[in-house]
Amino acid sequence: MLTSRRPSTRLATASLLFGILLALHASYYLPFLSDDALISLRYARRFLQGEGLTWTDGQPVEGYSNLLWILAIASLGASGVDLITAARILGMIGMGAVILSVLWTYGDATTLRHPSISPAAGLLFFCLAAPTAVWAIGGLEQSLLAALLGIAIAASFSVVESPGLRLRPTLLASLSLGLMCLTRPDGPLFTLAVVSTLVLLRRLSYPRPPLRGAFVVCVFPVLFYAGQIAFRLAYYGRALPNTALVKLTPSLHHLIGGIKYVGFGMIALGPFSFLAVLSLILSVRSGRARPRALLLLVMTLFWLSYVVVIGGDIFPAFRHFVPVVVFFTFAIVEGTDLAWSDLKDRRIRGLPGARYGAIALFAVYLLLQFTMPRNRWAVFERWEWDGKVVGLLMKRAFAAEQPLLAVTAAGCLPYWSELPALDMLGLNDDYLSRHPPPDLGQGPLGHELGDARYVLGRAPDIIAFRAGERRGSFRGDQELQQMKEFNDHYTPVVVRGAVPDGRLATLWIRKDSDNIGIRRTPYEIRVPGFLLNAYSGAVAYLDRNDKLVVAIVSGRPAGVDLQGAASTAWRCQVRASARSGIGCKAERLASDAVRITVSTTSPDPVEIEELVLRAPASAGA
């Protein structure tokens, strides 16, 4: 039940201690940041810049599934807070709100027979759970969902236990459930679970909760959900978000994947996950704390069934188990109190042994949190930060040209480059999401879309696989790499970053791009220095003027292969960091292309910014 008294010093101290424990656990996974989080941050940034809730220029597409989270981050960002920092701050606040919800719910000494031991057990489970720690700093909306869920459960306890309508907790539950509908499209599931619990309790319990409580609970969820649909239709012209079309692809293949996901998720939270479910079932059957246990059990069943149907998830640390961790936290508090009471009431001599048993359970649990492979992904997954290096390089190199960047990683590269972008996996693209392949539902979850011909038809200036890999692995990537048109028009350019480090990446540049490619007239060909990649080992990097250049030294030339160059009698002019000692020659290759080679006699690096070729008749112009 919710207590009306103000938080005591004891409650504040407990909140601080568990908050510190959670922060220490979360710091273990830093600097993990999900690529999808950076998609949300791009929406937030563009919203702050006056571009609306959009991912790129052109037709607005709803490629997010966390409206309230984006608006919350934008609110902090409006005050000057870095958006990644804002996401992490809100993440910790959200998980901290769950701690407060538990302590507030059980802060009344009359609520539990053991008000110190039971909440401590539940909150230790919560703070030590890998899903809690990872998604407190992972950048996505799970922490906001957890906070609202904690408040909704605390308020709903009063709703399901009361024989009459208690308006204040019912409205609080309704408001929290309504905000969950704005946090995730699957938020209405939790409202359905509360209403279903109220209906079931009318058949199982006496006194029976009034049905009008169910109607009051639905007030805010219906208003908010209907309001978002109206906004979606008015702003995006669609009733469903792109995320539903791209990620919700039910099939037997994904169903099997969902079953495995839930199974491993339960094991990862073991042994407490199984003890929590057992405790809830026994409480419902015995009638002890039946309303609370039934509410938590129904929520768990509804949510896990949904997770099975959608096929689970691809992210580290069982992201979709964050709500389950919240359910089980409350269940462990309730179950621990009942179990401890039974031991004391029966005066069992093994009570001290029970303490050692609890320590052993937590030891096993802690071991699983740090050894389960999916949890450890969050420790080693850092490729998003590789994307920061490449993204910042493109931002500096192409700020004026604003080339179109086609990506499979729709978060890191578009976020840090701030360039116009094309999402080749369709999450932020209207065409791809509405033209799925015939075998939809048989591929990797959320990464099944792709159409190479559509991508080439958009003629992006740059194509990047993941965070700058030479080859891609998704459907559209593989189609592209097998197409002659792609290999004729695009060339792989190896670039070296500058900030925050000098790691290498590969960008596929459209050779005839009007923005950044080779420019031709009947009398002149201009080749950007970074396209002099005919020889292996060529690496483009930013010079001190933020121009993307390649360097040559004595014995290590640079060159470019030109298709359709009718003559080899070009006159060369090289814009470089040195004026003397530079040579240029042309030779025809077996492929009928002409290779232009630029060399130097200097032992020191000479940076090439641009190669200009002029036809003999215009050489003196």
PLY file of the C-alpha trace (Angstrom):
ply
format ascii 1.0
element vertex 621
property float x
property float y
property float z
element edge 620
property int vertex1
property int vertex2
end_header
0.00 0.00 0.00
1.06 3.60 -0.44
1.82 5.34 2.80
0.86 8.96 3.30
3.68 9.88 5.68
6.74 11.71 4.40
9.96 9.78 3.74
11.95 9.25 6.91
15.69 9.54 7.40
15.81 5.77 7.28
14.11 5.70 3.89
16.44 8.40 2.53
19.50 6.53 3.82
18.34 3.26 2.30
17.65 5.00 -1.03
21.14 6.47 -1.03
22.84 3.17 -0.22
20.99 1.19 -2.87
21.50 4.03 -5.35
25.25 3.88 -4.76
25.21 0.11 -5.23
23.35 0.50 -8.52
25.72 3.24 -9.70
28.76 1.09 -8.94
27.26 -1.84 -10.81
26.29 0.33 -13.80
29.78 1.85 -13.98
31.16 -1.62 -14.71
29.48 -1.51 -18.14
30.56 2.00 -19.12
30.95 3.32 -21.77
28.34 0.99 -23.30
25.80 2.88 -25.38
23.29 1.26 -27.71
23.28 2.30 -31.36
19.49 2.55 -31.20
19.90 5.04 -28.36
21.79 7.28 -30.77
18.85 7.06 -33.18
16.66 8.49 -30.43
19.27 11.14 -29.66
19.33 12.19 -33.32
15.56 12.72 -33.17
16.02 14.73 -29.96
18.80 16.86 -31.46
16.85 17.64 -34.63
13.81 18.46 -32.51
15.91 20.96 -30.55
17.27 22.40 -33.81
13.75 23.11 -35.04
13.68 20.24 -37.55
10.76 18.52 -35.84
10.60 14.90 -34.73
12.54 13.70 -37.76
15.60 11.57 -38.42
16.61 13.24 -41.68
15.37 15.77 -44.21
12.42 14.96 -46.44
9.24 13.10 -45.56
8.95 12.63 -41.77
9.20 9.01 -40.66
8.50 7.71 -37.16
11.55 5.52 -36.67
11.42 5.68 -32.88
9.28 3.83 -30.35
9.93 5.98 -27.28
8.31 9.39 -27.71
8.28 10.34 -24.03
11.93 9.35 -23.66
12.98 11.53 -26.62
11.06 14.49 -25.23
12.59 13.98 -21.78
16.12 13.93 -23.24
15.34 16.99 -25.36
14.15 18.80 -22.23
17.52 18.28 -20.57
19.30 19.04 -23.82
17.50 22.38 -24.07
19.29 23.46 -20.89
22.67 22.77 -22.47
23.28 19.22 -21.22
25.03 16.93 -23.70
22.42 14.51 -25.02
24.38 11.35 -24.18
24.93 12.67 -20.67
21.23 13.52 -20.49
20.30 9.95 -21.43
22.60 8.54 -18.75
21.31 10.95 -16.09
17.71 10.09 -16.88
18.63 6.40 -16.94
20.01 6.49 -13.42
17.09 8.61 -12.20
14.63 6.14 -13.71
16.19 3.12 -12.04
16.51 5.11 -8.83
12.77 5.79 -8.99
12.16 2.04 -8.81
14.20 1.90 -5.61
12.13 4.74 -4.17
8.88 3.07 -5.26
9.79 -0.12 -3.41
10.93 1.68 -0.27
7.89 3.96 -0.30
5.51 1.05 -0.83
6.94 -0.89 2.08
7.93 2.09 4.21
4.93 1.68 6.49
5.89 -0.63 9.34
2.43 -2.21 9.16
2.86 -3.28 5.53
5.39 -6.04 6.21
6.16 -8.19 9.21
9.86 -7.73 8.47
10.20 -4.23 7.00
14.01 -4.29 6.97
14.86 -7.74 5.61
12.25 -8.08 2.86
12.78 -4.79 0.95
16.54 -5.26 1.26
16.29 -8.67 -0.43
14.18 -7.30 -3.26
16.36 -4.26 -3.85
19.57 -6.29 -3.76
18.05 -8.40 -6.52
17.13 -5.24 -8.46
20.45 -3.41 -8.11
22.57 -6.49 -8.88
20.55 -7.45 -11.98
22.53 -6.96 -15.19
19.48 -5.65 -17.10
19.05 -2.94 -14.46
22.68 -1.82 -14.53
23.23 -2.02 -18.29
20.06 -0.18 -19.23
20.56 2.46 -16.58
23.40 3.72 -18.80
22.52 2.14 -22.18
20.65 5.19 -23.47
17.26 3.66 -24.27
13.88 4.09 -22.59
13.97 1.00 -20.35
14.78 3.06 -17.25
11.81 5.38 -17.82
9.57 2.37 -18.37
10.90 0.80 -15.16
10.26 3.99 -13.17
6.68 4.31 -14.39
6.11 0.61 -13.84
7.36 0.82 -10.26
4.98 3.70 -9.53
2.10 1.93 -11.30
2.62 -1.28 -9.31
2.83 0.57 -6.01
-0.38 2.48 -6.76
-2.14 -0.59 -8.19
-1.55 -2.53 -4.97
-3.97 -0.13 -3.27
-6.40 -0.44 -6.18
-6.55 -4.25 -6.22
-6.69 -4.61 -2.41
-9.48 -2.14 -1.75
-13.16 -3.20 -1.72
-14.08 0.35 -2.70
-12.80 2.88 -5.19
-9.73 4.71 -3.86
-9.57 7.60 -6.27
-6.08 9.01 -5.61
-4.06 5.79 -6.00
-6.30 4.74 -8.90
-5.63 7.99 -10.74
-1.92 7.70 -9.97
-1.90 4.18 -11.40
-3.82 5.43 -14.44
-1.40 8.32 -15.01
1.66 6.07 -14.75
0.12 3.51 -17.09
-0.83 6.27 -19.51
2.71 7.64 -19.59
3.92 4.11 -20.32
1.77 4.20 -23.46
3.79 7.24 -24.57
7.06 5.57 -23.57
6.62 2.43 -25.69
3.99 1.26 -28.21
3.54 -1.91 -26.15
2.78 0.15 -23.03
-0.97 -0.66 -23.16
-0.11 -4.25 -22.19
0.44 -3.13 -18.60
-2.95 -1.41 -18.47
-4.53 -4.58 -19.82
-2.76 -6.57 -17.09
-4.10 -4.33 -14.30
-7.65 -4.43 -15.69
-7.46 -8.22 -16.13
-6.31 -8.56 -12.52
-9.28 -6.54 -11.27
-11.65 -8.74 -13.28
-10.03 -11.95 -12.01
-10.13 -10.77 -8.40
-13.87 -10.34 -8.63
-14.04 -14.09 -9.24
-11.35 -15.17 -6.77
-11.50 -12.82 -3.78
-13.82 -11.36 -1.25
-14.33 -8.45 -0.81
-14.33 -7.87 -4.54
-12.76 -4.71 -6.01
-15.30 -2.52 -7.85
-15.33 -2.70 -11.63
-15.51 1.07 -11.88
-11.90 1.05 -10.70
-10.99 -0.66 -13.97
-12.65 2.14 -15.93
-10.79 4.82 -13.96
-7.50 2.98 -14.51
-8.08 3.18 -18.27
-8.69 6.94 -18.37
-5.14 8.20 -18.98
-3.96 5.23 -21.08
-6.88 5.70 -23.48
-6.41 9.48 -23.64
-2.65 9.32 -24.18
-2.70 6.42 -26.63
-5.50 7.96 -28.69
-3.70 11.31 -28.60
-0.48 9.78 -29.90
-2.32 8.02 -32.72
-3.95 11.33 -33.68
-0.53 13.03 -33.63
0.97 10.19 -35.66
-1.72 10.48 -38.32
-1.41 14.26 -38.49
2.39 14.45 -38.48
3.56 11.24 -40.14
0.42 10.31 -42.06
0.49 6.77 -40.67
-1.40 5.00 -37.89
1.53 2.69 -37.09
5.15 3.66 -36.43
7.89 2.34 -38.68
9.27 0.38 -35.75
6.16 -1.83 -35.75
6.56 -2.58 -39.45
10.28 -3.32 -39.18
10.59 -5.10 -35.84
7.19 -6.75 -35.34
7.41 -9.68 -37.76
5.76 -12.69 -36.05
6.69 -16.07 -37.48
7.51 -19.57 -36.28
11.19 -18.70 -36.68
10.91 -15.69 -34.40
8.56 -17.52 -32.02
11.24 -20.15 -31.42
13.76 -17.35 -30.92
11.41 -15.70 -28.43
11.03 -18.90 -26.42
14.81 -19.28 -26.24
15.20 -15.63 -25.27
12.73 -15.91 -22.39
14.26 -19.20 -21.25
17.79 -17.82 -21.12
16.50 -14.61 -19.55
14.92 -16.56 -16.71
18.14 -18.52 -16.22
20.15 -15.28 -16.23
18.05 -14.00 -13.32
18.13 -17.31 -11.51
17.66 -18.63 -8.98
15.50 -15.68 -7.88
13.46 -15.60 -11.09
12.14 -19.10 -10.43
11.67 -18.45 -6.72
9.72 -15.28 -7.52
7.36 -17.10 -9.88
6.91 -19.94 -7.38
6.20 -17.45 -4.61
3.56 -15.67 -6.71
1.82 -18.91 -7.65
1.76 -20.14 -4.04
0.47 -16.78 -2.80
-2.36 -16.79 -5.34
-3.34 -20.36 -4.47
-3.13 -19.91 -0.71
-4.87 -16.55 -0.65
-2.08 -14.81 1.27
-1.43 -11.43 -0.34
-3.47 -12.76 -3.25
-4.33 -9.41 -4.92
-0.71 -8.28 -5.06
0.60 -11.66 -6.13
-2.05 -12.00 -8.83
-1.27 -8.54 -10.20
2.45 -9.31 -10.44
1.81 -12.76 -11.90
-0.57 -11.46 -14.58
1.85 -8.69 -15.52
4.68 -11.21 -15.80
2.65 -13.61 -17.95
1.35 -10.88 -20.25
4.77 -9.34 -20.80
6.72 -12.56 -21.28
4.08 -13.90 -23.68
4.44 -10.73 -25.71
8.24 -11.04 -25.71
7.94 -14.62 -26.99
5.62 -13.56 -29.83
7.89 -10.74 -31.03
10.91 -13.03 -31.01
12.82 -11.67 -28.03
15.45 -9.02 -28.59
18.95 -8.53 -30.03
20.45 -6.18 -27.44
22.81 -7.05 -24.58
21.73 -7.92 -21.05
18.17 -9.04 -21.85
16.75 -5.55 -22.40
13.15 -6.78 -22.47
13.62 -8.29 -19.02
13.84 -4.88 -17.35
10.06 -4.92 -16.65
10.40 -8.50 -15.41
13.13 -7.42 -13.00
10.71 -4.83 -11.60
7.93 -7.43 -11.24
10.27 -9.86 -9.52
11.65 -7.17 -7.20
8.20 -6.64 -5.71
7.57 -10.40 -5.75
10.79 -11.08 -3.83
9.88 -8.50 -1.20
6.47 -10.13 -0.72
7.83 -13.68 -0.88
10.73 -13.02 1.49
8.38 -11.52 4.06
6.02 -14.50 3.93
8.84 -17.06 4.02
10.64 -15.34 6.89
7.39 -15.10 8.81
6.73 -18.81 8.37
10.18 -19.67 9.65
9.77 -17.51 12.74
6.16 -18.50 13.44
7.10 -22.17 13.38
10.20 -21.45 15.44
12.34 -23.43 13.09
15.82 -23.91 14.49
17.33 -23.57 11.06
16.67 -19.83 10.93
20.41 -18.97 11.02
20.91 -21.54 8.28
18.33 -19.70 6.19
20.57 -16.66 6.31
23.46 -18.68 4.94
21.13 -20.09 2.31
20.17 -16.56 1.25
23.85 -15.64 0.96
24.44 -18.71 -1.21
21.50 -17.78 -3.46
22.84 -14.27 -3.95
26.31 -15.66 -4.66
24.93 -17.82 -7.48
22.85 -14.90 -8.74
25.80 -12.52 -8.75
27.94 -15.05 -10.60
25.31 -15.34 -13.33
25.11 -11.57 -13.76
28.79 -11.35 -14.61
29.20 -14.58 -16.58
26.11 -14.91 -18.80
27.32 -14.29 -22.39
24.50 -11.89 -23.25
25.30 -9.80 -20.18
28.96 -9.68 -21.11
28.11 -8.27 -24.53
27.62 -4.94 -22.82
31.21 -5.10 -21.56
32.73 -5.73 -24.98
30.33 -4.01 -27.39
32.09 -0.76 -28.26
31.69 -0.46 -32.03
29.28 2.44 -31.58
32.25 4.48 -30.34
34.17 3.52 -33.48
31.25 5.16 -35.25
31.92 8.34 -33.30
35.42 8.56 -34.79
34.13 8.07 -38.33
31.09 10.28 -37.84
33.09 13.22 -36.51
35.56 12.85 -39.39
32.71 13.09 -41.93
31.18 16.03 -40.08
34.42 18.00 -40.34
35.31 16.90 -43.87
31.89 17.41 -45.48
30.20 20.12 -43.42
29.78 22.35 -46.47
28.85 19.69 -49.03
26.29 17.82 -46.86
26.48 14.54 -48.82
23.80 11.86 -48.46
25.08 9.10 -46.18
23.57 5.60 -46.49
24.02 3.47 -43.37
23.14 0.18 -41.74
24.04 1.58 -38.30
21.36 4.26 -38.14
22.55 5.61 -34.80
26.23 6.37 -34.41
27.23 7.58 -37.89
24.21 9.84 -38.54
24.26 11.17 -34.96
27.90 12.22 -34.92
28.21 13.22 -38.59
24.94 15.22 -38.60
24.69 14.54 -42.34
21.53 13.79 -44.34
21.09 10.04 -44.11
19.42 7.01 -45.66
18.65 4.04 -43.40
19.34 0.93 -45.48
17.61 -1.30 -42.89
14.38 0.67 -43.21
13.74 1.69 -39.61
13.83 5.36 -40.61
12.79 4.95 -44.23
9.21 5.01 -45.47
9.77 3.01 -48.66
11.71 0.06 -47.23
9.35 -0.43 -44.29
6.40 -0.73 -46.69
8.10 -2.94 -49.25
9.28 -5.93 -47.19
10.93 -8.98 -48.77
8.78 -12.09 -49.39
10.60 -14.06 -46.68
9.98 -11.49 -43.94
10.08 -13.21 -40.56
12.86 -15.64 -41.46
15.86 -13.36 -41.01
17.67 -11.64 -38.15
15.24 -9.87 -35.84
14.73 -6.21 -36.76
17.33 -6.40 -39.55
15.46 -8.17 -42.33
14.70 -5.31 -44.71
16.93 -4.20 -47.54
16.67 -3.34 -51.22
19.91 -2.66 -53.08
18.20 -1.26 -56.17
16.24 1.22 -54.08
19.44 2.33 -52.33
21.30 2.79 -55.62
18.29 4.64 -56.99
18.71 7.18 -54.20
22.37 7.60 -55.31
23.86 8.21 -51.85
27.22 9.96 -51.89
28.62 7.71 -49.15
27.70 4.16 -48.15
28.89 2.89 -44.79
28.50 -0.67 -43.56
28.03 -0.67 -39.79
30.64 1.74 -38.35
32.98 1.61 -41.33
33.52 -2.04 -42.19
34.63 -2.92 -45.70
31.86 -5.49 -46.18
28.31 -5.61 -44.89
26.41 -8.66 -43.68
22.73 -7.76 -44.02
20.43 -8.47 -46.95
20.81 -5.11 -48.66
24.58 -5.05 -48.06
25.07 -8.41 -49.73
22.85 -7.46 -52.65
24.83 -4.26 -53.16
28.20 -5.97 -53.09
27.11 -8.39 -55.81
25.84 -5.70 -58.18
28.01 -4.46 -61.04
26.42 -1.03 -60.79
27.57 -0.67 -57.20
31.14 -1.70 -57.96
31.25 0.57 -61.03
30.05 3.68 -59.22
31.48 3.26 -55.71
35.04 2.90 -54.50
36.27 1.90 -51.02
38.17 4.71 -49.32
40.08 3.89 -46.15
39.98 6.81 -43.73
41.81 7.46 -40.49
39.97 9.29 -37.75
41.26 12.15 -35.67
38.89 12.56 -32.71
38.99 10.90 -30.26
41.52 8.53 -31.85
43.01 7.52 -35.17
41.26 4.24 -35.90
40.74 3.17 -39.53
37.43 2.68 -41.32
36.21 2.11 -44.87
33.69 4.36 -46.60
32.28 3.57 -50.03
32.30 6.86 -51.94
30.30 7.45 -55.10
32.98 8.35 -57.63
30.72 10.56 -59.75
28.97 12.25 -56.82
28.04 15.85 -57.57
28.79 16.75 -53.95
32.09 15.08 -53.14
33.10 12.98 -56.15
35.05 13.38 -59.36
33.81 16.36 -61.37
34.15 16.31 -65.14
33.81 18.77 -67.98
34.86 18.20 -71.61
38.17 19.87 -70.82
38.82 19.14 -67.16
38.63 16.42 -64.52
38.90 17.27 -60.83
39.66 14.41 -58.45
39.46 14.95 -54.67
42.63 13.80 -52.98
40.87 11.17 -50.87
39.82 9.33 -54.06
43.46 8.63 -54.98
43.06 5.09 -53.69
44.29 2.97 -56.60
47.29 1.69 -54.65
46.97 -0.46 -51.54
47.85 1.28 -48.32
46.29 4.60 -49.30
44.67 6.19 -46.24
42.73 9.46 -46.26
42.78 11.73 -43.23
41.97 15.31 -42.23
44.64 17.93 -42.68
44.89 21.01 -40.48
42.25 22.75 -42.62
39.79 19.86 -42.20
40.30 18.76 -45.81
40.31 15.02 -46.47
43.69 14.29 -48.05
46.07 11.45 -48.82
49.82 11.59 -48.30
52.56 10.46 -50.65
56.26 9.99 -49.96
59.16 8.86 -52.07
58.49 5.29 -53.20
54.83 5.34 -52.11
52.67 7.03 -54.75
48.92 7.53 -54.91
46.66 7.10 -57.89
43.18 6.96 -59.33
41.65 4.80 -62.07
39.43 6.81 -64.42
36.82 5.12 -66.56
35.87 6.76 -69.84
39.03 8.83 -70.11
39.65 8.73 -73.85
43.21 10.04 -73.72
46.30 9.57 -71.60
47.71 12.94 -72.67
46.34 14.87 -69.72
48.20 17.74 -68.14
48.31 17.39 -64.35
48.02 20.03 -61.70
48.25 18.88 -58.10
47.04 20.92 -55.14
49.33 19.72 -52.39
51.17 20.78 -49.26
54.41 21.03 -51.30
54.91 22.71 -54.67
58.01 20.94 -55.95
59.15 17.39 -56.45
55.71 16.09 -57.52
55.32 14.01 -60.67
52.26 12.78 -62.52
51.88 10.11 -65.19
49.01 8.39 -67.00
48.83 4.82 -68.28
46.06 2.78 -69.86
45.03 -0.38 -68.03
43.76 -3.66 -69.45
40.27 -2.72 -68.24
40.42 0.27 -70.62
40.60 2.62 -67.65
43.34 5.22 -67.35
45.41 5.20 -64.17
46.78 8.54 -63.04
49.70 8.13 -60.64
50.98 10.97 -58.47
54.43 10.56 -56.92
57.07 12.60 -55.14
60.79 12.53 -54.60
60.38 13.94 -51.10
61.16 11.67 -48.15
58.65 13.69 -46.12
54.88 13.22 -46.51
53.21 15.45 -49.10
49.46 15.88 -48.62
47.36 15.77 -51.79
44.12 17.77 -51.59
43.07 17.67 -55.24
44.26 16.41 -58.60
43.25 18.50 -61.63
43.56 17.00 -65.12
43.26 19.26 -68.14
43.00 18.27 -71.78
46.01 19.35 -73.86
44.05 22.01 -75.76
43.06 23.74 -72.52
46.29 23.24 -70.61
47.29 26.85 -70.94
43.88 28.21 -70.02
0 1
1 2
2 3
3 4
4 5
5 6
6 7
7 8
8 9
9 10
10 11
11 12
12 13
13 14
14 15
15 16
16 17
17 18
18 19
19 20
20 21
21 22
22 23
23 24
24 25
25 26
26 27
27 28
28 29
29 30
30 31
31 32
32 33
33 34
34 35
35 36
36 37
37 38
38 39
39 40
40 41
41 42
42 43
43 44
44 45
45 46
46 47
47 48
48 49
49 50
50 51
51 52
52 53
53 54
54 55
55 56
56 57
57 58
58 59
59 60
60 61
61 62
62 63
63 64
64 65
65 66
66 67
67 68
68 69
69 70
70 71
71 72
72 73
73 74
74 75
75 76
76 77
77 78
78 79
79 80
80 81
81 82
82 83
83 84
84 85
85 86
86 87
87 88
88 89
89 90
90 91
91 92
92 93
93 94
94 95
95 96
96 97
97 98
98 99
99 100
100 101
101 102
102 103
103 104
104 105
105 106
106 107
107 108
108 109
109 110
110 111
111 112
112 113
113 114
114 115
115 116
116 117
117 118
118 119
119 120
120 121
121 122
122 123
123 124
124 125
125 126
126 127
127 128
128 129
129 130
130 131
131 132
132 133
133 134
134 135
135 136
136 137
137 138
138 139
139 140
140 141
141 142
142 143
143 144
144 145
145 146
146 147
147 148
148 149
149 150
150 151
151 152
152 153
153 154
154 155
155 156
156 157
157 158
158 159
159 160
160 161
161 162
162 163
163 164
164 165
165 166
166 167
167 168
168 169
169 170
170 171
171 172
172 173
173 174
174 175
175 176
176 177
177 178
178 179
179 180
180 181
181 182
182 183
183 184
184 185
185 186
186 187
187 188
188 189
189 190
190 191
191 192
192 193
193 194
194 195
195 196
196 197
197 198
198 199
199 200
200 201
201 202
202 203
203 204
204 205
205 206
206 207
207 208
208 209
209 210
210 211
211 212
212 213
213 214
214 215
215 216
216 217
217 218
218 219
219 220
220 221
221 222
222 223
223 224
224 225
225 226
226 227
227 228
228 229
229 230
230 231
231 232
232 233
233 234
234 235
235 236
236 237
237 238
238 239
239 240
240 241
241 242
242 243
243 244
244 245
245 246
246 247
247 248
248 249
249 250
250 251
251 252
252 253
253 254
254 255
255 256
256 257
257 258
258 259
259 260
260 261
261 262
262 263
263 264
264 265
265 266
266 267
267 268
268 269
269 270
270 271
271 272
272 273
273 274
274 275
275 276
276 277
277 278
278 279
279 280
280 281
281 282
282 283
283 284
284 285
285 286
286 287
287 288
288 289
289 290
290 291
291 292
292 293
293 294
294 295
295 296
296 297
297 298
298 299
299 300
300 301
301 302
302 303
303 304
304 305
305 306
306 307
307 308
308 309
309 310
310 311
311 312
312 313
313 314
314 315
315 316
316 317
317 318
318 319
319 320
320 321
321 322
322 323
323 324
324 325
325 326
326 327
327 328
328 329
329 330
330 331
331 332
332 333
333 334
334 335
335 336
336 337
337 338
338 339
339 340
340 341
341 342
342 343
343 344
344 345
345 346
346 347
347 348
348 349
349 350
350 351
351 352
352 353
353 354
354 355
355 356
356 357
357 358
358 359
359 360
360 361
361 362
362 363
363 364
364 365
365 366
366 367
367 368
368 369
369 370
370 371
371 372
372 373
373 374
374 375
375 376
376 377
377 378
378 379
379 380
380 381
381 382
382 383
383 384
384 385
385 386
386 387
387 388
388 389
389 390
390 391
391 392
392 393
393 394
394 395
395 396
396 397
397 398
398 399
399 400
400 401
401 402
402 403
403 404
404 405
405 406
406 407
407 408
408 409
409 410
410 411
411 412
412 413
413 414
414 415
415 416
416 417
417 418
418 419
419 420
420 421
421 422
422 423
423 424
424 425
425 426
426 427
427 428
428 429
429 430
430 431
431 432
432 433
433 434
434 435
435 436
436 437
437 438
438 439
439 440
440 441
441 442
442 443
443 444
444 445
445 446
446 447
447 448
448 449
449 450
450 451
451 452
452 453
453 454
454 455
455 456
456 457
457 458
458 459
459 460
460 461
461 462
462 463
463 464
464 465
465 466
466 467
467 468
468 469
469 470
470 471
471 472
472 473
473 474
474 475
475 476
476 477
477 478
478 479
479 480
480 481
481 482
482 483
483 484
484 485
485 486
486 487
487 488
488 489
489 490
490 491
491 492
492 493
493 494
494 495
495 496
496 497
497 498
498 499
499 500
500 501
501 502
502 503
503 504
504 505
505 506
506 507
507 508
508 509
509 510
510 511
511 512
512 513
513 514
514 515
515 516
516 517
517 518
518 519
519 520
520 521
521 522
522 523
523 524
524 525
525 526
526 527
527 528
528 529
529 530
530 531
531 532
532 533
533 534
534 535
535 536
536 537
537 538
538 539
539 540
540 541
541 542
542 543
543 544
544 545
545 546
546 547
547 548
548 549
549 550
550 551
551 552
552 553
553 554
554 555
555 556
556 557
557 558
558 559
559 560
560 561
561 562
562 563
563 564
564 565
565 566
566 567
567 568
568 569
569 570
570 571
571 572
572 573
573 574
574 575
575 576
576 577
577 578
578 579
579 580
580 581
581 582
582 583
583 584
584 585
585 586
586 587
587 588
588 589
589 590
590 591
591 592
592 593
593 594
594 595
595 596
596 597
597 598
598 599
599 600
600 601
601 602
602 603
603 604
604 605
605 606
606 607
607 608
608 609
609 610
610 611
611 612
612 613
613 614
614 615
615 616
616 617
617 618
618 619
619 620
